[in-house]
Amino acid sequence: MNDVYIIGVGLTPVAKNAQQTPVQLAARAIEDAIATSGIDKSRIGALYVGNMMSGMLSNQAQLGPIVADHVGLAGIEALAIDAACASGGNAARLGFMAVAGGFHDAVVAVGVEVMNHVSRDRITAALATGSDWEAEGSHGESFISLNARLMQCYMEKYQVNADHFGYFSINSHANANTNPNAMLHKSMTLDEYKQARVLTAPIKLSDAPPVSDGSAAIVIANRDVALSAMRAGYPAVRIAASAVATDQLNSSDRWKSVSLPGVAKSSRLAYTQAKIKLSDISFFELHDAYSIIAVLSLEAAGFADAGKGVELGVNGDIALGGKLPLSTMGGLKARGHPVGATGLYQIIEAYQQLTDRAGQNQVKNCRIGMTQSIGGTGATVVTHLLERVA
């Protein structure tokens, strides 16, 4: 398997209303990624587009070829990937496999989602298709209600106070405040967390991400291309691991076990592939779409025992200067969650950390960053481990 590197990145600021089509927004991110990679566009052999709802909300499917054509890459291999909220992460996964397997020397992975041009009801209905439609979505369940039930079961099983989840939201908002590309530039106190409007008990508005538009893209290349770019002064990071695992789409068993087996398996696969220990990981860009998912991800990935994940937030371990910084640029909660693009935003934020380009959000002396995207309530989990290049 070839060594694989990220040599260029591009993103649009996460916005409440981007006022652009998914194709236009993706093109902006791709052009910036190629421009920062140090390679000519003709070197790009494939394009992988992560998106969940363009066909439903913008009446535009087939994003692969239309985006490729829009950025002057017509004729290359170009595919769209839908894995709900893990779409962007899986676009990066396909790019990794294409380069690692020697099919292409350099590829682009991009994620994009445009949501704010339609009604909230239409967005909610489209998002619900990422659940088990027959058993959940068609009966009025939404990801808010599914995560609310999961959070309630966790609180009852481990006798945890709902307020303890607030520290994850507080941390995300603090980090987003100094991220120029984040959607929410507003700090949050524990009192503000407690007083937020209840969506579906116990989930409050302060537990959930905003509806967001955005696009993020990376250029992935083999060692020879990466070395050439680095000699020309362009930074790179190595993708030390890329792993995907799945679990059943229906959430009923997760309510009983209060765990995320897909996260556990995907994480273990990545650790084994990279040949690292948990203590080697400098920061974790996890899928904090809801506070409960952040807590369960920490436990399933091995950073906390079952029922103890909330303690990392309460103790301050998740802050930029803590033992395991989380959501270093604001995470899904405050940077925003443009669904199909989120996994690529996470990877770019890890790239920024590992190349000392994170500004006021820089994690000191970081060597290995972990990113993780989750589709559904734990059904599709893609994990990447990125390593600083000496």
C-alpha positions as CSV (number, residue, x, y, z in Angstrom):
1,M,0.0,0.0,0.0
2,N,1.4,3.4,-1.0
3,D,1.9,6.1,1.5
4,V,-0.8,8.8,1.2
5,Y,-0.6,12.5,1.9
6,I,-2.8,15.6,2.0
7,I,-1.1,18.3,0.1
8,G,-3.8,21.0,-0.5
9,V,-6.9,22.1,1.2
10,G,-9.8,24.5,0.5
11,L,-13.0,25.4,2.3
12,T,-15.7,28.0,2.3
13,P,-16.8,29.6,5.6
14,V,-19.7,27.7,7.1
15,A,-22.7,29.9,6.5
16,K,-26.4,30.2,7.4
17,N,-27.2,30.9,3.7
18,A,-24.4,30.5,1.2
19,Q,-26.7,31.7,-1.7
20,Q,-24.9,29.3,-4.1
21,T,-25.7,26.0,-5.6
22,P,-24.0,22.8,-4.3
23,V,-22.0,22.8,-7.6
24,Q,-20.8,26.4,-7.3
25,L,-19.9,25.9,-3.6
26,A,-18.0,22.7,-4.2
27,A,-16.1,24.3,-7.1
28,R,-14.9,27.1,-4.8
29,A,-13.4,24.7,-2.3
30,I,-11.8,22.5,-5.0
31,E,-10.2,25.4,-6.8
32,D,-8.7,26.6,-3.5
33,A,-7.5,23.1,-2.6
34,I,-5.7,22.6,-6.0
35,A,-4.2,26.1,-5.8
36,T,-2.7,25.3,-2.4
37,S,-1.4,21.9,-3.4
38,G,1.5,23.0,-5.6
39,I,0.4,20.7,-8.5
40,D,-1.2,21.3,-11.8
41,K,-4.8,20.4,-12.3
42,S,-3.9,17.9,-15.0
43,R,-2.3,15.7,-12.3
44,I,-5.7,15.1,-10.7
45,G,-7.0,11.6,-11.7
46,A,-10.3,11.4,-9.8
47,L,-12.9,13.4,-7.9
48,Y,-15.0,12.0,-5.0
49,V,-17.9,14.2,-3.9
50,G,-19.5,13.7,-0.4
51,N,-23.1,14.9,-0.3
52,M,-26.4,13.7,1.3
53,M,-29.2,15.9,0.1
54,S,-28.5,17.8,-3.1
55,G,-30.9,15.5,-5.0
56,M,-33.7,16.1,-2.5
57,L,-33.2,19.8,-1.7
58,S,-31.6,21.2,-4.8
59,N,-32.9,18.8,-7.5
60,Q,-29.4,18.0,-8.5
61,A,-28.0,14.5,-8.3
62,Q,-25.0,13.2,-10.3
63,L,-22.7,15.7,-8.5
64,G,-19.5,13.8,-9.6
65,P,-19.5,14.6,-13.3
66,I,-21.2,18.0,-13.0
67,V,-18.7,19.3,-10.4
68,A,-15.8,17.8,-12.4
69,D,-17.0,19.7,-15.5
70,H,-17.4,22.9,-13.5
71,V,-13.8,22.9,-12.3
72,G,-12.2,21.9,-15.6
73,L,-11.8,18.2,-14.8
74,A,-14.3,16.8,-17.3
75,G,-13.7,13.2,-18.3
76,I,-11.9,12.0,-15.1
77,E,-13.3,9.4,-12.7
78,A,-15.9,11.4,-10.7
79,L,-18.3,9.8,-8.2
80,A,-20.7,11.1,-5.6
81,I,-20.9,9.4,-2.2
82,D,-23.9,9.4,0.2
83,A,-23.3,8.1,3.7
84,A,-25.6,10.6,5.5
85,C,-23.4,12.7,7.9
86,A,-20.4,10.6,7.1
87,S,-20.5,11.4,3.4
88,G,-17.5,13.8,3.4
89,G,-15.4,11.4,5.5
90,N,-16.2,8.6,3.1
91,A,-15.2,10.7,0.1
92,A,-11.8,11.1,1.8
93,R,-11.8,7.4,2.4
94,L,-12.3,6.6,-1.3
95,G,-9.6,9.1,-2.2
96,F,-7.2,7.4,0.3
97,M,-7.9,4.0,-1.2
98,A,-7.5,5.2,-4.8
99,V,-4.0,6.6,-4.0
100,A,-3.0,3.9,-1.6
101,G,-3.9,1.3,-4.2
102,G,-1.9,2.9,-6.9
103,F,-4.9,3.7,-9.2
104,H,-4.1,7.4,-9.2
105,D,-1.2,9.6,-8.2
106,A,-3.4,12.5,-7.0
107,V,-7.1,12.9,-6.4
108,V,-9.6,15.4,-4.9
109,A,-12.1,14.7,-2.2
110,V,-14.8,17.3,-1.6
111,G,-17.9,17.5,0.6
112,V,-20.7,19.9,0.1
113,E,-24.2,20.6,1.5
114,V,-26.6,23.5,0.8
115,M,-29.6,23.4,3.1
116,N,-30.8,26.8,4.1
117,H,-32.7,27.7,0.9
118,V,-35.6,25.4,1.8
119,S,-38.0,25.2,4.8
120,R,-37.0,23.6,8.1
121,D,-39.7,20.9,7.6
122,R,-38.2,19.9,4.3
123,I,-34.7,19.7,5.8
124,T,-35.9,17.6,8.7
125,A,-37.7,15.2,6.3
126,A,-34.6,14.9,4.1
127,L,-32.3,14.3,7.1
128,A,-34.7,11.6,8.4
129,T,-33.9,9.5,5.3
130,G,-30.6,8.7,6.9
131,S,-32.4,6.7,9.6
132,D,-34.2,3.4,9.2
133,W,-37.1,4.8,7.3
134,E,-39.5,1.9,7.7
135,A,-39.0,1.6,11.4
136,E,-38.1,5.2,12.4
137,G,-38.4,8.0,9.8
138,S,-41.8,7.0,8.5
139,H,-43.1,7.0,12.1
140,G,-42.1,10.6,12.7
141,E,-38.7,10.0,14.2
142,S,-36.0,12.6,13.6
143,F,-32.3,12.6,14.5
144,I,-33.3,15.0,17.4
145,S,-35.8,12.5,18.8
146,L,-33.4,9.5,18.3
147,N,-30.6,11.2,20.0
148,A,-32.9,12.4,22.8
149,R,-33.9,8.9,23.5
150,L,-30.2,7.8,23.5
151,M,-29.3,10.6,25.9
152,Q,-32.2,9.8,28.2
153,C,-31.1,6.2,28.4
154,Y,-27.5,7.2,29.1
155,M,-28.6,9.5,32.0
156,E,-30.8,6.8,33.5
157,K,-28.2,4.0,33.2
158,Y,-25.2,6.0,34.6
159,Q,-27.1,8.4,36.8
160,V,-25.7,11.4,35.0
161,N,-27.1,14.9,35.3
162,A,-28.1,16.5,32.0
163,D,-26.1,19.6,32.8
164,H,-22.8,17.6,32.6
165,F,-23.2,17.4,28.8
166,G,-23.0,21.2,28.6
167,Y,-19.3,21.3,28.9
168,F,-18.9,19.9,25.4
169,S,-21.1,22.6,23.9
170,I,-19.2,25.3,25.9
171,N,-15.9,24.0,24.6
172,S,-17.1,23.9,21.0
173,H,-18.4,27.5,21.2
174,A,-15.2,28.7,22.8
175,N,-13.1,27.3,20.0
176,A,-15.4,28.5,17.2
177,N,-15.1,32.0,18.5
178,T,-11.6,32.2,17.2
179,N,-12.2,30.2,14.0
180,P,-12.8,32.7,11.2
181,N,-14.6,30.0,9.1
182,A,-17.0,29.0,11.9
183,M,-20.7,29.8,11.7
184,L,-21.3,30.6,15.4
185,H,-19.0,33.2,16.9
186,K,-20.7,33.3,20.3
187,S,-19.4,31.9,23.6
188,M,-21.7,29.8,25.8
189,T,-21.9,29.6,29.6
190,L,-23.2,26.7,31.6
191,D,-26.2,28.9,32.6
192,E,-26.9,29.6,28.9
193,Y,-26.6,25.9,28.1
194,K,-29.2,25.0,30.9
195,Q,-31.6,27.7,29.9
196,A,-31.7,26.9,26.1
197,R,-35.0,25.9,24.5
198,V,-35.8,22.2,24.8
199,L,-36.2,20.5,21.4
200,T,-37.1,17.0,22.5
201,A,-36.3,16.3,26.1
202,P,-33.6,16.1,27.2
203,I,-32.0,17.5,24.0
204,K,-31.9,21.3,24.1
205,L,-31.0,23.7,21.3
206,S,-27.6,24.0,23.0
207,D,-26.9,20.3,22.4
208,A,-27.5,20.5,18.6
209,P,-25.7,22.0,15.6
210,P,-27.1,24.8,13.4
211,V,-28.4,24.1,9.9
212,S,-25.4,25.0,7.8
213,D,-24.2,25.5,4.2
214,G,-20.6,24.8,3.2
215,S,-18.0,23.0,1.2
216,A,-14.5,21.6,2.0
217,A,-12.0,19.9,-0.3
218,I,-8.6,18.2,0.0
219,V,-6.0,17.1,-2.6
220,I,-4.7,13.6,-1.7
221,A,-1.5,12.4,-3.3
222,N,1.2,9.7,-3.2
223,R,4.6,10.1,-1.7
224,D,6.4,11.2,-5.0
225,V,3.8,13.9,-5.7
226,A,3.8,15.0,-2.0
227,L,7.6,15.2,-1.9
228,S,7.7,17.4,-5.0
229,A,5.1,19.7,-3.5
230,M,6.9,19.9,-0.2
231,R,10.2,20.7,-1.9
232,A,8.4,23.6,-3.5
233,G,7.3,24.8,-0.1
234,Y,3.8,23.4,0.1
235,P,3.0,21.7,3.5
236,A,1.7,18.1,3.7
237,V,0.5,15.7,6.3
238,R,0.4,11.9,6.0
239,I,-2.8,9.9,6.3
240,A,-1.6,7.3,8.7
241,A,-4.9,5.4,8.8
242,S,-8.3,5.3,7.1
243,A,-11.0,2.9,8.4
244,V,-14.7,2.4,8.0
245,A,-17.0,0.3,10.1
246,T,-20.8,-0.1,10.2
247,D,-23.6,-1.0,12.6
248,Q,-27.3,-1.6,12.1
249,L,-29.2,1.5,11.0
250,N,-32.1,1.0,13.4
251,S,-31.3,2.7,16.7
252,S,-33.2,0.4,19.0
253,D,-30.3,-1.7,20.2
254,R,-28.2,1.4,20.9
255,W,-30.9,2.6,23.3
256,K,-30.6,-0.7,25.1
257,S,-26.8,-0.9,25.2
258,V,-26.1,2.9,25.3
259,S,-23.0,2.4,23.2
260,L,-21.7,2.9,19.7
261,P,-20.2,-0.4,18.4
262,G,-19.4,1.1,15.0
263,V,-17.2,3.7,16.6
264,A,-15.4,1.1,18.6
265,K,-14.7,-1.0,15.6
266,S,-13.7,1.8,13.2
267,S,-11.4,3.3,15.9
268,R,-9.7,0.0,16.6
269,L,-9.1,-0.6,12.9
270,A,-7.5,2.8,12.5
271,Y,-5.2,2.3,15.6
272,T,-4.1,-1.0,14.2
273,Q,-3.5,0.3,10.7
274,A,-1.4,3.3,12.0
275,K,0.3,1.1,14.7
276,I,-0.3,3.7,17.4
277,K,-1.5,3.8,21.0
278,L,-4.3,6.1,22.3
279,S,-1.7,8.1,24.1
280,D,-0.1,9.0,20.8
281,I,-3.2,11.0,19.7
282,S,-2.8,14.8,20.2
283,F,-6.4,15.9,19.5
284,F,-9.7,14.4,18.4
285,E,-12.1,16.0,15.9
286,L,-15.1,13.9,16.8
287,H,-18.7,13.9,15.5
288,D,-20.3,16.2,18.1
289,A,-23.6,16.6,16.2
290,Y,-25.3,16.0,19.6
291,S,-23.6,16.2,23.0
292,I,-24.5,12.5,23.7
293,I,-22.7,11.4,20.5
294,A,-19.6,13.2,21.7
295,V,-19.7,11.4,25.0
296,L,-20.4,8.0,23.6
297,S,-17.7,8.4,20.9
298,L,-15.1,9.1,23.6
299,E,-16.1,5.9,25.4
300,A,-16.3,3.7,22.3
301,A,-13.0,5.0,20.9
302,G,-11.3,4.1,24.2
303,F,-10.6,7.5,25.8
304,A,-13.0,6.9,28.7
305,D,-14.7,4.0,30.4
306,A,-18.5,3.5,29.9
307,G,-20.4,6.1,31.8
308,K,-17.3,8.2,32.4
309,G,-17.2,10.2,29.1
310,V,-18.9,13.2,30.6
311,E,-16.1,13.6,33.1
312,L,-13.6,14.6,30.4
313,G,-15.8,17.7,29.8
314,V,-16.4,18.4,33.4
315,N,-12.7,18.2,34.3
316,G,-11.6,20.4,31.4
317,D,-9.6,17.7,29.6
318,I,-11.2,18.5,26.3
319,A,-10.0,22.1,26.1
320,L,-7.3,23.3,23.7
321,G,-4.7,22.9,26.5
322,G,-6.3,19.8,28.0
323,K,-5.3,16.1,27.9
324,L,-7.4,15.5,24.8
325,P,-8.5,18.6,22.9
326,L,-11.8,18.1,21.1
327,S,-13.5,20.1,18.3
328,T,-10.5,22.4,18.2
329,M,-12.1,24.7,15.6
330,G,-15.6,24.5,17.0
331,G,-16.8,21.1,15.9
332,L,-20.2,20.4,14.4
333,K,-21.9,22.2,17.3
334,A,-20.4,25.6,16.6
335,R,-18.3,25.6,13.5
336,G,-21.4,24.2,11.9
337,H,-22.6,21.0,10.3
338,P,-23.0,21.2,6.5
339,V,-23.8,17.5,6.5
340,G,-22.0,16.1,3.4
341,A,-19.0,18.4,3.9
342,T,-18.5,17.9,7.7
343,G,-16.0,15.1,7.4
344,L,-13.8,17.1,5.1
345,Y,-13.9,20.2,7.4
346,Q,-12.7,17.9,10.2
347,I,-9.8,16.6,8.1
348,I,-8.8,20.1,7.0
349,E,-8.9,21.3,10.7
350,A,-6.6,18.4,11.6
351,Y,-4.3,19.4,8.7
352,Q,-4.3,23.0,10.0
353,Q,-3.3,21.8,13.4
354,L,-0.5,19.5,12.1
355,T,1.0,22.2,9.9
356,D,0.8,24.9,12.6
357,R,-1.8,26.8,10.7
358,A,-4.6,26.8,13.3
359,G,-4.0,30.3,14.5
360,Q,-5.4,31.1,18.0
361,N,-6.7,27.5,18.1
362,Q,-3.3,25.8,17.7
363,V,-2.8,22.7,19.8
364,K,0.8,22.8,21.0
365,N,3.3,20.1,19.9
366,C,0.7,18.0,18.2
367,R,1.9,15.0,16.2
368,I,-1.2,12.9,15.4
369,G,-4.7,14.0,14.9
370,M,-7.9,11.8,14.8
371,T,-11.0,12.7,12.9
372,Q,-14.3,10.7,12.9
373,S,-17.5,11.1,11.0
374,I,-20.7,9.2,11.8
375,G,-23.7,8.6,9.5
376,G,-27.0,7.9,11.1
377,T,-27.1,7.4,14.9
378,G,-23.9,5.3,14.8
379,A,-24.5,3.3,11.6
380,T,-21.6,4.3,9.4
381,V,-18.3,5.4,11.1
382,V,-15.2,6.6,9.2
383,T,-12.0,7.3,11.1
384,H,-8.8,9.0,9.9
385,L,-5.5,9.4,11.7
386,L,-3.3,12.2,10.3
387,E,0.4,12.5,11.1
388,R,2.7,15.5,11.0
389,V,5.5,15.2,8.4
390,A,8.8,16.0,10.0
